[in-house]
Amino acid sequence: MRHAFTVVELTIALCILSILSAIAIPRAGRFLDRIHVRGAVVEIESLFSTARHLAIAHSAQATVDIDTVEQTIYVSVGADTLRKREVGKAHDVRLAATRVRMSYSATGMGYGAANLSVVVQRNAFADTVFVSRLGRLRH
């Protein structure tokens, strides 16, 4: 009566396990990249929406500053910084922007003559948040 596995059985089991791991691990990595980028995009959209609402609530100009070096987004009303979020560190992503500042008037309309795009990237996965010159968000 035999109570153990043979070397051949163990070798076959390890080969099957390694083949399945080689297939699954890259897909899991891409899935994690997508989750991190999507979380950062949702947070960036929330910060722009917050800035718009703060401008209306305070009846003052609100500004969203994007620091692509520090990977940080600031929301300010007047000289006061009301929100500071290190999006790059929090979600392990890189930020790139076509402009570094977007302002909202007291009525909630965007200031500026050009649209703003924020590109969020982690490894091979990237997504973009568009803010129109009127302050509307599009993803």
Secondary structure, DSSP 8 states (H G I E B T S, - for coil): ---S--HHHHHHHHHHHHHHHHHHHHHHHHHHHHHHHHHHHHHHHHHHHHHHHHHHHHTS-EEEEEETTTTEEEEEETTEEEEEE-HHHHHT-EEEES-SEEEE-TTS-EESSS-EEEEEEETTEEEEEEE-TTS-EE-
